[in-house]
Amino acid sequence: MVGACAAAEQHTVSLQAQKRRPSGSAAPPRCGGEPGCERGGAARGGQESRCIRAAAGSRAGPGRVTAAAAAAMCVWWGPVLRVLVLQAAWALGGGQVRYSVPEEAKAGTVVGRLAQDLGLEAGEAEARRLRLVSQGRRTSVEVSGASGALVVSSRLDREELCGKSAPCALRLEVLVERPLRVFHVELEVTDINDNAPLFPAARKNLSIAEFTTLPGSRFPLEGASDADVGANAQLSYTLSPTELFRLDLQKKEEDGESLFLVVTKPLDRETVPVHRLVLTASDGGRPSLTGTMELVISVLDVNDNAPQFNQSVYKVQLPENAAEGTLVTRLNATDPDEGLNKEFSYSIVSSVPAGNRALFSIDPKTGEIRLTGALDFEDVRLHELQIQAIDKGWAPLSGHCKVLVEVLDVNDNAPEVWVTSLSVPVPEDAAVGTVVALLSVSDRDSGANGRVRCAVWPAAPFGLVSTFAGSYSLVLREALDRERVSEYEVEVRAEDGGSPSLRARRGVRVPVSDVNDNAPAFAQAVYTVLARENNAAGAELARLWARDPDEADNGRVRYSVWEGGVGGGASAGGGWRPASSYVSVDAESGRVWALQPLDYEEVQVLQFEVRAVDAGEPPLCGNATVQLFVVDENDNAPALLPAGGGGGPGPGAAGSAASGPGSEALWAWAAWGAPAGQVVAKIRAVDADSGYNAWLRYELWEPRGKGPFRVGLYSGEVSTARALEEADGPRQRLVIVVRDHGEPARSVTATLSVSLVEGAEAALAAAGSSSSSGPGLRAGAGAEFGATAAGAAAATNVWLVVAICAVSSLFLLAVVLYGASRWAPRAGVLSGPGPATLVCASEVGSWSYSQRQSRSLCVADGAGKSDLMVFSPNFPPPPGPAAKETQSEPPALPDTVSDPSCLTSHPFPDSP
């Protein structure tokens, strides 16, 4: 019992000593420092362990209480000891606990183990509501509820809490409940170097006069302050490097520190008008902090500099035609002083020549010299001005310069051009070199400004020839053509040698008179005209027009048919008739009239020349060839041809006997048993028309149906359709219609009587027929004669195919060329009344008419007939004499060709 109390007393004394120990010293270990002892004022693990430590630390006699005995005592006396310890701690409440913490410590920093230092057990701080008592100001510390430690709760700023006071101690009151007790805690906030020196202003302005301020002059400065204390607040000063100033720091106990700026050299404002220095204050902390202040030292001016011009001599060039008010030059003077010492004015002191000073004026402020009069290069070429600039300072100073004004000669007079003589109009056949006009040119300037160059525009067909100084002749350089240009506007241009040069212009109007140098010209050398036959007398066939570019009588044209040309008409009798018997031309309008109806069967092509003659002197003429193609009309019906020779008919030939108009009776023989395809007879017919109108086709009109005979559609051959039998009877009567392709179609009827006889009788009939036909025919059997006729028909078809291909190619070419000529620019050619058909077409072919070429076909035994013509469209002939064209008759085709199938584009079958 005695040992436990002694231990409790010793613990109380130790707690009091810890409370009075400075916060910087470490707290000694509790309970003798044995292992397992808790630190920092935390509550012990249990009452038993505290008792054991108290017994172990007791010094009551040599006898020691064993651990077991101590444990037994603690079981019974634990609550009593606890009450005693608390009473002892409360008895010490009148003492203080001191802690120390640096400023700016972070929130959460542990200042001290307050609960442990107050002797509270673990858990008692929170149970007894250990807390700080606020006294109306922010303490920046608080008690942690769980551990009972005193921790930093917000920013600690020593300067804010205590200012310049040292040391900075905060007195805190700690309150516990059950029972209610108050403890006093003293918290010292130590200083750190967290404040830099601070000057009263960031900039200080000083004004020091140049030259008058002597070296060694002193100017007081206000020092910096530091919110820290101790060594952190001890300041030192430095100045940015300069040779003109230094710092002087004086320390006196009664006055403290005094800071001065000392001038070491004289100042020159014109060299450096403002000095900018940096004053730096450094404290004694580690690391050291600094503060700066800018010293702006303005150097005050004195009038120690005269105005200075940037040039001693100004050279200016002015043209003599410069207008009044022209800026001559702008002078530039400077005075490095300031204020009134810097202000100055300009003035003209004198001029050479002296009487010309009034020609110039100067602005006193800007120094601009302007022209106030007129300059004359011929009078004065150089002006010299003396200029003065004087300042406004006390004891004013002045500067001087010279201005030289050179007057330049200018080209202020343009050349002048006069026309002294003019010979117009000029005939278009005037010779090259003919003088048209005389000109005079002058310039009032002199030298290069008075030298004049002349030219004519356009450069052709006229030119200038210089006769002597200042005189020119306008002459003809090229031949004239009034039809191309009837009048010229000639411009004579004069330019002097000045810079810039001046120019003068004079226009001359030169008309060109006409001479009869152009013959009338037709738009085409050859005109192609299409006219239908049977046209009315007096119908207009075409209209020709010749152009003569001359004027008046030289361009008036009259037309006529030239009888001396190569024209004429091919008549049916083969002779030529004059063109004037068919057509006439109106002398004024050039219209071509028909004097009589045209008949294609009489004349197919009429070619003649039309002459155009002007009324000039001498008269000129031009010719054009007119090719008049008569377009066929279907006005002729087919005509049957009689059988060749004078004997009786036989196989392969048809006898004829007149049977009335529009028809003819024919007869032939055929042998019994003749095979199919044997030619019995051949119907021969011809049409006086041409083209489709003359293209014939043969049709078997009677008997209809399946008879023993058939007729070739285009060949007219009557052949057996099958083998002849006795049942066919002794005689067959065939009615054959021959029809052309005209619109409307015309036809003729042939009646063929075929006698059926024995083979011997047919042979005798054929022999008789051959002997009676003449030496060109030979007697033979009917079969042999049929084979010969078939071979001739085959040869005819070959020729027809060749002719068709040729005609088709020429037709396509004619269509293309005709279309091109229709759209090309040409003189109007009017055809006769009614549409002129250029291209004819049907289901079996096509053809076209020609202006130059004609082909003749031989039809049976009759005369050759021109029924196929190919022509090309009108184009002007190439340069050079036109070759005369001649018409040639090609050799006639074999007489077996009896139809115009060559006009088609493909062969046709011989039978329907």
VEXVOSE-443099 format. One line per 8 residues: for each residue x, y, z of C-alpha. Coordinates in steps of 0.02 Angstrom, whole numbers, plus 50000, padded with zeros to 5 digits. Layout:
X,Y,Z ~ ...
***
This chain:
50000,50000,50000 ~ 50141,50117,50044 ~ 50234,50075,49883 ~ 50081,50108,49774 ~ 50054,50279,49850 ~ 50236,50322,49830 ~ 50225,50274,49648 ~ 50071,50382,49624
50157,50530,49702 ~ 50309,50506,49595 ~ 50198,50502,49437 ~ 50115,50665,49486 ~ 50281,50754,49511 ~ 50341,50688,49343 ~ 50185,50753,49256 ~ 50210,50926,49332
50389,50929,49277 ~ 50337,50882,49101 ~ 50211,51021,49096 ~ 50345,51149,49138 ~ 50472,51079,49015 ~ 50497,51181,48860 ~ 50410,51121,48706 ~ 50572,51098,48613
50640,50964,48734 ~ 50590,50784,48714 ~ 50480,50708,48847 ~ 50570,50571,48950 ~ 50498,50397,48941 ~ 50363,50357,49069 ~ 50369,50213,49194 ~ 50557,50208,49201
50574,50178,49016 ~ 50547,49992,49024 ~ 50488,49899,48870 ~ 50304,49909,48837 ~ 50284,50083,48912 ~ 50168,50199,48809 ~ 50219,50376,48760 ~ 50136,50539,48719
50004,50548,48858 ~ 49900,50401,48792 ~ 49793,50299,48918 ~ 49871,50142,48988 ~ 49821,49969,48932 ~ 49752,49918,49105 ~ 49755,49956,49289 ~ 49856,49804,49328
50005,49851,49221 ~ 50008,50026,49299 ~ 50017,49951,49472 ~ 50157,49836,49424 ~ 50257,49982,49352 ~ 50225,50084,49508 ~ 50286,49943,49620 ~ 50439,49916,49514
50485,50100,49522 ~ 50465,50115,49713 ~ 50617,50144,49825 ~ 50536,50096,49994 ~ 50663,49985,50076 ~ 50765,49839,50023 ~ 50618,49724,50023 ~ 50531,49713,49857
50355,49663,49819 ~ 50344,49523,49696 ~ 50246,49538,49536 ~ 50114,49419,49597 ~ 50089,49516,49757 ~ 50079,49679,49662 ~ 49951,49606,49545 ~ 49844,49550,49690
49854,49722,49768 ~ 49802,49804,49608 ~ 49647,49698,49599 ~ 49589,49765,49765 ~ 49662,49940,49767 ~ 49649,49991,49582 ~ 49496,50105,49596 ~ 49569,50189,49747
49734,50228,49661 ~ 49645,50300,49510 ~ 49551,50425,49617 ~ 49711,50476,49702 ~ 49801,50506,49536 ~ 49661,50614,49470 ~ 49658,50717,49627 ~ 49843,50745,49616
49826,50802,49432 ~ 49687,50921,49474 ~ 49790,50989,49615 ~ 49920,51039,49486 ~ 49792,51128,49374 ~ 49857,51295,49423 ~ 50018,51261,49318 ~ 50043,51286,49126
50086,51172,48981 ~ 50202,51257,48853 ~ 50215,51209,48670 ~ 50313,51283,48525 ~ 50266,51274,48339 ~ 50341,51365,48186 ~ 50227,51480,48087 ~ 50155,51423,47922
50145,51244,47989 ~ 50031,51137,47884 ~ 49855,51097,47944 ~ 49855,50933,48040 ~ 50029,50957,48113 ~ 50033,50887,48294 ~ 50087,51022,48416 ~ 50086,50913,48574
50001,50764,48659 ~ 49886,50872,48765 ~ 49782,50731,48842 ~ 49938,50634,48892 ~ 50021,50789,48961 ~ 49866,50825,49063 ~ 49869,50649,49134 ~ 49713,50585,49049
49699,50402,49008 ~ 49661,50331,48840 ~ 49483,50368,48790 ~ 49459,50496,48929 ~ 49493,50645,48814 ~ 49343,50606,48707 ~ 49237,50543,48853 ~ 49268,50698,48957
49253,50814,48805 ~ 49429,50885,48808 ~ 49421,51047,48706 ~ 49488,51222,48686 ~ 49387,51369,48745 ~ 49372,51507,48613 ~ 49406,51682,48677 ~ 49336,51774,48527
49485,51759,48409 ~ 49549,51629,48290 ~ 49676,51515,48374 ~ 49721,51411,48219 ~ 49741,51254,48332 ~ 49617,51126,48397 ~ 49609,50968,48502 ~ 49590,50804,48410
49440,50716,48486 ~ 49504,50538,48470 ~ 49687,50555,48523 ~ 49675,50713,48629 ~ 49824,50790,48534 ~ 49839,50976,48501 ~ 49849,50997,48309 ~ 49858,51143,48187
49686,51176,48111 ~ 49721,51326,47995 ~ 49862,51437,47935 ~ 49975,51506,48072 ~ 50048,51676,48029 ~ 50158,51747,48164 ~ 50155,51922,48088 ~ 49966,51920,48087
49955,51857,48265 ~ 50091,51957,48350 ~ 50159,52081,48225 ~ 50337,52134,48271 ~ 50319,52069,48451 ~ 50443,51935,48504 ~ 50419,51807,48567 ~ 50246,51771,48501
50152,51669,48636 ~ 49969,51621,48627 ~ 49876,51580,48790 ~ 49747,51444,48771 ~ 49617,51376,48894 ~ 49578,51190,48893 ~ 49417,51127,48969 ~ 49373,50950,49029
49211,50888,49106 ~ 49161,50761,49239 ~ 49224,50845,49345 ~ 49238,51014,49258 ~ 49418,51078,49256 ~ 49509,51219,49162 ~ 49692,51208,49111 ~ 49804,51345,49038
49913,51305,48888 ~ 50044,51425,48817 ~ 50082,51405,48628 ~ 50235,51496,48560 ~ 50235,51529,48371 ~ 50414,51542,48310 ~ 50464,51653,48161 ~ 50522,51590,47991
50589,51698,47848 ~ 50426,51707,47752 ~ 50420,51894,47718 ~ 50531,51985,47593 ~ 50586,52163,47621 ~ 50457,52287,47559 ~ 50485,52466,47501 ~ 50351,52597,47527
50332,52617,47336 ~ 50383,52518,47186 ~ 50455,52673,47102 ~ 50534,52833,47166 ~ 50559,52983,47052 ~ 50704,53103,47076 ~ 50748,53260,46978 ~ 50930,53317,46968
50992,53462,46863 ~ 51130,53431,46735 ~ 51302,53505,46762 ~ 51244,53615,46908 ~ 51231,53466,47027 ~ 51407,53434,47091 ~ 51480,53263,47128 ~ 51451,53213,47311
51276,53283,47319 ~ 51165,53173,47428 ~ 50981,53131,47407 ~ 50888,53039,47548 ~ 50799,52877,47512 ~ 50666,52786,47613 ~ 50723,52613,47664 ~ 50627,52451,47658
50538,52359,47798 ~ 50528,52174,47842 ~ 50381,52099,47939 ~ 50492,51962,48010 ~ 50592,51979,48171 ~ 50768,51943,48225 ~ 50895,51898,48094 ~ 50759,51879,47964
50726,52067,47979 ~ 50906,52128,47966 ~ 50919,52219,47796 ~ 51061,52266,47677 ~ 51050,52372,47518 ~ 51130,52366,47343 ~ 51114,52477,47187 ~ 51117,52421,47005
51289,52452,46923 ~ 51317,52635,46875 ~ 51463,52756,46872 ~ 51358,52907,46913 ~ 51280,52856,47080 ~ 51314,52758,47239 ~ 51227,52716,47405 ~ 51270,52777,47579
51193,52685,47729 ~ 51215,52768,47898 ~ 51168,52678,48062 ~ 51143,52778,48222 ~ 51073,52714,48385 ~ 50966,52866,48416 ~ 50908,52890,48235 ~ 50914,52714,48169
50967,52685,47989 ~ 50974,52823,47855 ~ 50994,52785,47668 ~ 51062,52912,47541 ~ 51092,52917,47352 ~ 51257,53003,47314 ~ 51303,53081,47143 ~ 51479,53031,47090
51495,53117,46918 ~ 51413,53267,46830 ~ 51255,53225,46732 ~ 51220,53268,46549 ~ 51036,53269,46498 ~ 51075,53266,46313 ~ 51174,53106,46337 ~ 51054,53015,46453
50897,53113,46497 ~ 50830,52982,46619 ~ 50924,52859,46727 ~ 50833,52705,46787 ~ 50915,52615,46934 ~ 50858,52469,47039 ~ 50878,52477,47229 ~ 50880,52304,47308
50853,52264,47494 ~ 50903,52090,47560 ~ 50860,52017,47734 ~ 50968,51903,47842 ~ 50863,51747,47830 ~ 50918,51582,47757 ~ 50880,51583,47615 ~ 50884,51770,47598
50733,51862,47527 ~ 50745,52025,47428 ~ 50637,52173,47383 ~ 50667,52303,47247 ~ 50621,52482,47208 ~ 50652,52572,47041 ~ 50737,52740,47051 ~ 50690,52853,46903
50811,52998,46898 ~ 50762,53135,46776 ~ 50902,53251,46726 ~ 50843,53432,46719 ~ 50894,53533,46565 ~ 50995,53693,46546 ~ 51016,53788,46381 ~ 51186,53722,46333
51151,53667,46151 ~ 51116,53770,45995 ~ 50995,53706,45859 ~ 51083,53594,45731 ~ 51029,53562,45549 ~ 51046,53386,45483 ~ 51132,53458,45329 ~ 51240,53609,45310
51190,53631,45127 ~ 51023,53583,45050 ~ 51018,53562,44860 ~ 50850,53570,44774 ~ 50799,53562,44590 ~ 50637,53644,44534 ~ 50562,53650,44359 ~ 50533,53823,44293
50346,53791,44278 ~ 50326,53751,44463 ~ 50166,53829,44529 ~ 50156,53952,44673 ~ 50144,53864,44839 ~ 50254,53719,44780 ~ 50354,53645,44923 ~ 50536,53679,44888
50608,53581,45034 ~ 50579,53546,45218 ~ 50722,53590,45334 ~ 50757,53483,45485 ~ 50846,53556,45636 ~ 50855,53483,45811 ~ 50899,53551,45983 ~ 50943,53418,46113
50885,53532,46253 ~ 50707,53528,46317 ~ 50571,53648,46362 ~ 50598,53826,46302 ~ 50778,53783,46272 ~ 50721,53659,46139 ~ 50597,53772,46049 ~ 50666,53869,45900
50607,53958,45743 ~ 50667,53966,45561 ~ 50698,54121,45457 ~ 50778,54172,45290 ~ 50926,54283,45325 ~ 50978,54325,45147 ~ 50967,54269,44965 ~ 51072,54278,44808
51025,54367,44698 ~ 50962,54487,44829 ~ 50811,54543,44733 ~ 50736,54367,44722 ~ 50710,54340,44909 ~ 50524,54373,44886 ~ 50510,54215,44778 ~ 50524,54104,44933
50444,54096,45105 ~ 50484,53988,45256 ~ 50371,53924,45395 ~ 50450,53975,45562 ~ 50391,53817,45649 ~ 50400,53677,45520 ~ 50545,53741,45415 ~ 50449,53715,45251
50510,53827,45111 ~ 50378,53861,44978 ~ 50378,53951,44813 ~ 50288,54119,44814 ~ 50329,54179,44638 ~ 50362,54117,44461 ~ 50531,54045,44413 ~ 50613,54079,44246
50756,53970,44190 ~ 50811,54098,44061 ~ 50820,54235,44197 ~ 50899,54150,44350 ~ 50958,53970,44350 ~ 51018,53960,44532 ~ 50949,54036,44694 ~ 51050,54036,44857
50961,54057,45026 ~ 51040,54079,45200 ~ 50930,54001,45337 ~ 50941,54029,45526 ~ 50865,53928,45670 ~ 50866,54014,45843 ~ 50804,53939,46006 ~ 50702,54023,46144
50812,53987,46293 ~ 50893,54111,46410 ~ 51042,54176,46312 ~ 50971,54105,46148 ~ 51081,54003,46033 ~ 51065,53987,45843 ~ 51115,53872,45698 ~ 51134,53907,45511
51124,53817,45343 ~ 51121,53856,45156 ~ 50987,53809,45028 ~ 51033,53802,44842 ~ 50881,53800,44723 ~ 50925,53749,44544 ~ 50796,53796,44411 ~ 50769,53664,44276
50712,53699,44099 ~ 50550,53609,44055 ~ 50469,53566,43890 ~ 50317,53678,43908 ~ 50284,53709,43724 ~ 50206,53575,43612 ~ 50246,53563,43427 ~ 50127,53645,43303
50075,53569,43135 ~ 49996,53666,42989 ~ 49932,53604,42822 ~ 49991,53729,42694 ~ 49925,53640,42538 ~ 49805,53495,42504 ~ 49762,53410,42338 ~ 49606,53302,42356
49520,53194,42302 ~ 49656,53075,42246 ~ 49610,52959,42101 ~ 49630,52778,42145 ~ 49749,52751,41999 ~ 49867,52889,42058 ~ 50051,52843,42042 ~ 50159,52803,42193
50250,52961,42249 ~ 50108,53080,42211 ~ 50111,53229,42330 ~ 49947,53245,42422 ~ 49982,53386,42547 ~ 50119,53504,42610 ~ 50146,53521,42798 ~ 50241,53642,42910
50300,53595,43087 ~ 50377,53707,43223 ~ 50414,53709,43412 ~ 50446,53867,43515 ~ 50562,53776,43635 ~ 50748,53765,43608 ~ 50879,53630,43615 ~ 50815,53454,43631
50644,53521,43679 ~ 50633,53607,43510 ~ 50687,53461,43400 ~ 50530,53385,43320 ~ 50504,53213,43246 ~ 50355,53183,43130 ~ 50263,53026,43077 ~ 50102,52983,42988
49972,52859,43049 ~ 49922,52740,42979 ~ 50091,52703,42902 ~ 50012,52650,42737 ~ 49971,52702,42603 ~ 50041,52876,42640 ~ 50209,52934,42704 ~ 50304,53092,42751
50454,53160,42659 ~ 50557,53299,42739 ~ 50597,53434,42613 ~ 50693,53551,42730 ~ 50692,53599,42914 ~ 50513,53608,42975 ~ 50432,53564,42807 ~ 50360,53396,42754
50267,53324,42605 ~ 50128,53196,42622 ~ 50157,53076,42476 ~ 50076,52915,42414 ~ 50175,52759,42461 ~ 50061,52622,42394 ~ 49929,52602,42260 ~ 49753,52650,42309
49595,52548,42289 ~ 49435,52644,42312 ~ 49332,52485,42321 ~ 49431,52432,42473 ~ 49450,52603,42559 ~ 49355,52750,42489 ~ 49422,52880,42610 ~ 49573,52895,42725
49586,52988,42888 ~ 49771,53024,42897 ~ 49844,53088,43059 ~ 50011,53180,43060 ~ 50094,53159,43230 ~ 50233,53274,43290 ~ 50338,53239,43446 ~ 50478,53346,43516
50635,53285,43603 ~ 50592,53349,43775 ~ 50575,53243,43931 ~ 50434,53212,43947 ~ 50403,53243,43764 ~ 50253,53341,43702 ~ 50151,53286,43552 ~ 50039,53371,43426
49920,53294,43300 ~ 49842,53357,43140 ~ 49710,53259,43046 ~ 49701,53261,42856 ~ 49550,53190,42764 ~ 49597,53114,42596 ~ 49451,53051,42489 ~ 49486,52930,42344
49397,52956,42178 ~ 49337,52808,42076 ~ 49398,52743,41908 ~ 49322,52601,41810 ~ 49447,52467,41860 ~ 49329,52326,41909 ~ 49230,52218,41788 ~ 49061,52149,41840
49083,51980,41924 ~ 48955,51844,41947 ~ 48949,51749,42108 ~ 48973,51586,42012 ~ 49062,51547,41851 ~ 48933,51415,41809 ~ 48749,51416,41857 ~ 48647,51257,41854
48462,51281,41824 ~ 48330,51145,41825 ~ 48169,51172,41729 ~ 48026,51052,41699 ~ 47977,51019,41520 ~ 47814,51086,41454 ~ 47836,51245,41554 ~ 47738,51397,41503
47812,51526,41387 ~ 47872,51679,41486 ~ 47905,51581,41645 ~ 48051,51643,41750 ~ 48188,51510,41750 ~ 48325,51593,41855 ~ 48391,51759,41918 ~ 48573,51806,41893
48665,51946,41980 ~ 48836,52018,41946 ~ 48924,52133,42067 ~ 49027,52283,42012 ~ 49113,52369,42161 ~ 49137,52530,42064 ~ 49019,52674,42092 ~ 48900,52776,41984
48906,52729,41799 ~ 49060,52623,41828 ~ 48955,52507,41936 ~ 48792,52506,41835 ~ 48773,52332,41754 ~ 48667,52273,41606 ~ 48639,52089,41561 ~ 48620,52000,41394
48632,51826,41317 ~ 48795,51815,41225 ~ 48766,51738,41058 ~ 48949,51713,41034 ~ 48962,51593,41181 ~ 48971,51405,41176 ~ 48787,51390,41220 ~ 48647,51311,41123
48521,51172,41132 ~ 48534,50993,41074 ~ 48380,50965,40970 ~ 48300,50799,40931 ~ 48371,50805,40757 ~ 48547,50811,40826 ~ 48580,50993,40775 ~ 48613,51148,40879
48496,51296,40897 ~ 48544,51466,40969 ~ 48503,51492,41152 ~ 48412,51653,41112 ~ 48276,51549,41032 ~ 48238,51469,41199 ~ 48277,51600,41333 ~ 48303,51786,41357
48383,51890,41498 ~ 48312,52050,41571 ~ 48445,52184,41545 ~ 48416,52271,41713 ~ 48370,52132,41835 ~ 48462,51982,41761 ~ 48307,51872,41761 ~ 48308,51727,41638
48141,51700,41548 ~ 48081,51555,41443 ~ 48029,51607,41267 ~ 47939,51443,41229 ~ 47890,51282,41317 ~ 48035,51162,41335 ~ 48022,50982,41275 ~ 48139,50858,41355
48126,50744,41204 ~ 48183,50888,41096 ~ 48320,50964,41206 ~ 48388,50898,41369 ~ 48527,51022,41409 ~ 48533,51205,41359 ~ 48701,51290,41391 ~ 48728,51474,41358
48826,51622,41425 ~ 48758,51781,41505 ~ 48863,51936,41489 ~ 48861,52080,41615 ~ 48930,52247,41551 ~ 48953,52404,41657 ~ 48929,52583,41596 ~ 49106,52641,41630
49228,52713,41507 ~ 49294,52602,41438 ~ 49159,52475,41481 ~ 49209,52313,41568 ~ 49114,52150,41562 ~ 49100,51982,41647 ~ 49026,51816,41590 ~ 48939,51670,41674
48891,51504,41599 ~ 48712,51443,41626 ~ 48676,51258,41607 ~ 48489,51233,41594 ~ 48436,51052,41624 ~ 48263,51007,41565 ~ 48180,50891,41690 ~ 48081,50754,41605
47894,50734,41629 ~ 47803,50570,41595 ~ 47716,50631,41438 ~ 47757,50482,41323 ~ 47681,50308,41333 ~ 47787,50153,41297 ~ 47794,50098,41113 ~ 47813,49918,41052
47952,49884,40930 ~ 47923,49775,40778 ~ 48011,49609,40765 ~ 48183,49615,40684 ~ 48195,49565,40500 ~ 48058,49539,40373 ~ 48021,49349,40379 ~ 47892,49255,40475
47908,49227,40661 ~ 47982,49074,40740 ~ 48036,49012,40911 ~ 48122,49149,41006 ~ 48049,49286,40901 ~ 47881,49368,40892 ~ 47792,49419,40736 ~ 47686,49575,40739
47530,49638,40660 ~ 47446,49804,40693 ~ 47289,49788,40793 ~ 47243,49965,40837 ~ 47310,50110,40938 ~ 47383,50071,41111 ~ 47402,49887,41072 ~ 47487,49771,40948
47460,49587,40899 ~ 47612,49472,40901 ~ 47630,49289,40862 ~ 47756,49151,40895 ~ 47780,48962,40889 ~ 47815,48837,41027 ~ 47850,48650,41015 ~ 47750,48520,41108
47849,48452,41254 ~ 47959,48607,41270 ~ 48036,48608,41445 ~ 47999,48742,41576 ~ 48100,48901,41556 ~ 48117,48893,41367 ~ 48104,49067,41291 ~ 47964,49071,41164
47966,49255,41119 ~ 48031,49426,41177 ~ 47924,49581,41188 ~ 48022,49736,41137 ~ 47963,49910,41189 ~ 48038,50084,41212 ~ 47983,50245,41301 ~ 48033,50415,41233
48046,50480,41411 ~ 48196,50450,41525 ~ 48234,50390,41699 ~ 48090,50316,41794 ~ 47973,50378,41661 ~ 48062,50265,41534 ~ 48089,50117,41649 ~ 47972,49982,41585
47898,49830,41667 ~ 47805,49686,41582 ~ 47654,49604,41659 ~ 47552,49455,41596 ~ 47374,49517,41598 ~ 47288,49365,41517 ~ 47272,49224,41550 ~ 47273,49244,41737
47312,49103,41854 ~ 47432,48960,41822 ~ 47455,48962,41633 ~ 47591,48877,41534 ~ 47683,49040,41500 ~ 47760,49182,41599 ~ 47839,49351,41559 ~ 48001,49422,41628
47959,49575,41735 ~ 48093,49685,41661 ~ 48163,49582,41517 ~ 48000,49555,41421 ~ 48048,49375,41382 ~ 47902,49255,41363 ~ 47954,49083,41423 ~ 47869,48920,41470
47816,48908,41649 ~ 47807,48719,41636 ~ 47820,48584,41502 ~ 47692,48607,41364 ~ 47561,48472,41345 ~ 47431,48429,41215 ~ 47299,48479,41339 ~ 47356,48659,41322
47276,48664,41151 ~ 47347,48714,40982 ~ 47354,48900,41020 ~ 47381,49013,41172 ~ 47330,49194,41174 ~ 47434,49304,41292 ~ 47391,49486,41335 ~ 47547,49576,41397
47542,49753,41471 ~ 47700,49859,41458 ~ 47697,49997,41592 ~ 47822,50133,41638 ~ 47861,50200,41815 ~ 47804,50378,41786 ~ 47677,50475,41886 ~ 47547,50443,41824
47604,50282,41740 ~ 47575,50257,41554 ~ 47559,50087,41469 ~ 47536,49992,41306 ~ 47459,49819,41277 ~ 47531,49682,41168 ~ 47434,49526,41116 ~ 47542,49374,41084
47473,49220,40998 ~ 47580,49066,41028 ~ 47549,48917,40910 ~ 47590,48746,40982 ~ 47662,48630,40848 ~ 47765,48473,40835 ~ 47950,48485,40859 ~ 47987,48457,40670
47866,48592,40620 ~ 47940,48710,40748 ~ 48113,48677,40678 ~ 48056,48712,40500 ~ 47972,48871,40559 ~ 48130,48923,40648 ~ 48235,48885,40492 ~ 48118,48988,40385
48123,49128,40507 ~ 48312,49125,40513 ~ 48331,49127,40325 ~ 48208,49269,40309 ~ 48290,49371,40446 ~ 48447,49402,40348 ~ 48630,49348,40356 ~ 48645,49392,40540
48523,49252,40595 ~ 48551,49067,40582 ~ 48421,48928,40578 ~ 48415,48814,40728 ~ 48304,48723,40850 ~ 48194,48818,40968 ~ 48287,48752,41120 ~ 48455,48815,41056
48382,48985,41021 ~ 48311,48995,41197 ~ 48480,48955,41273 ~ 48561,49094,41172 ~ 48431,49219,41230 ~ 48454,49167,41412 ~ 48643,49194,41400 ~ 48618,49366,41327
48500,49410,41470 ~ 48629,49353,41599 ~ 48763,49463,41521 ~ 48641,49608,41522 ~ 48611,49585,41710 ~ 48797,49595,41746 ~ 48809,49761,41653 ~ 48655,49821,41746
48734,49784,41917 ~ 48891,49880,41869 ~ 48789,50027,41807 ~ 48681,50028,41965 ~ 48834,50036,42080 ~ 48911,50178,41980 ~ 48750,50276,41976 ~ 48720,50253,42162
48895,50315,42206 ~ 48878,50467,42095 ~ 48707,50501,42167 ~ 48770,50504,42347 ~ 48913,50619,42298 ~ 48794,50734,42205 ~ 48677,50745,42356 ~ 48820,50790,42476
48893,50921,42360 ~ 48724,50993,42319 ~ 48682,51011,42503 ~ 48848,51099,42534 ~ 48818,51217,42389 ~ 48643,51257,42453 ~ 48711,51318,42620 ~ 48865,51405,42549
48852,51594,42514 ~ 48801,51614,42332 ~ 48702,51724,42218 ~ 48519,51681,42208 ~ 48472,51570,42062 ~ 48287,51548,42041 ~ 48219,51398,41949 ~ 48069,51401,41838
47891,51383,41897 ~ 47860,51230,42002 ~ 47982,51135,42113 ~ 48146,51084,42031 ~ 48174,50899,42064 ~ 48358,50863,42093 ~ 48348,50685,42159 ~ 48219,50555,42107
48190,50395,42203 ~ 48074,50245,42205 ~ 48066,50075,42282 ~ 48190,50007,42155 ~ 48328,50135,42149 ~ 48377,50319,42126 ~ 48467,50433,42004 ~ 48508,50616,41973
48533,50732,41827 ~ 48699,50808,41776 ~ 48756,50970,41701 ~ 48904,50897,41611 ~ 48896,50711,41578 ~ 48765,50607,41489 ~ 48758,50424,41448 ~ 48660,50341,41307
48578,50171,41313 ~ 48536,50071,41160 ~ 48361,49999,41176 ~ 48331,49848,41065 ~ 48361,49889,40884 ~ 48312,50072,40898 ~ 48422,50227,40905 ~ 48524,50271,41059
48434,50382,41189 ~ 48509,50488,41327 ~ 48402,50440,41475 ~ 48532,50435,41616 ~ 48626,50591,41669 ~ 48736,50622,41824 ~ 48777,50799,41876 ~ 48880,50882,42011
48826,51040,42106 ~ 48880,51214,42060 ~ 49049,51273,42124 ~ 49153,51415,42056 ~ 49290,51347,41943 ~ 49471,51355,42002 ~ 49577,51503,41948 ~ 49635,51498,41769
49550,51475,41603 ~ 49409,51349,41608 ~ 49433,51202,41494 ~ 49295,51174,41371 ~ 49198,51017,41400 ~ 49150,50901,41263 ~ 49015,50771,41265 ~ 49058,50596,41211
48944,50453,41168 ~ 48995,50290,41249 ~ 48978,50130,41149 ~ 48802,50061,41149 ~ 48759,49914,41257 ~ 48710,49748,41175 ~ 48540,49756,41093 ~ 48477,49627,41214
48456,49765,41344 ~ 48281,49828,41324 ~ 48241,49904,41494 ~ 48317,50046,41596 ~ 48354,49939,41747 ~ 48531,50013,41754 ~ 48452,50157,41844 ~ 48419,50052,41998
48535,50014,42141 ~ 48514,49824,42134 ~ 48473,49691,42003 ~ 48296,49634,41978 ~ 48231,49459,41940 ~ 48182,49417,41764 ~ 48013,49352,41815 ~ 47878,49411,41931
***
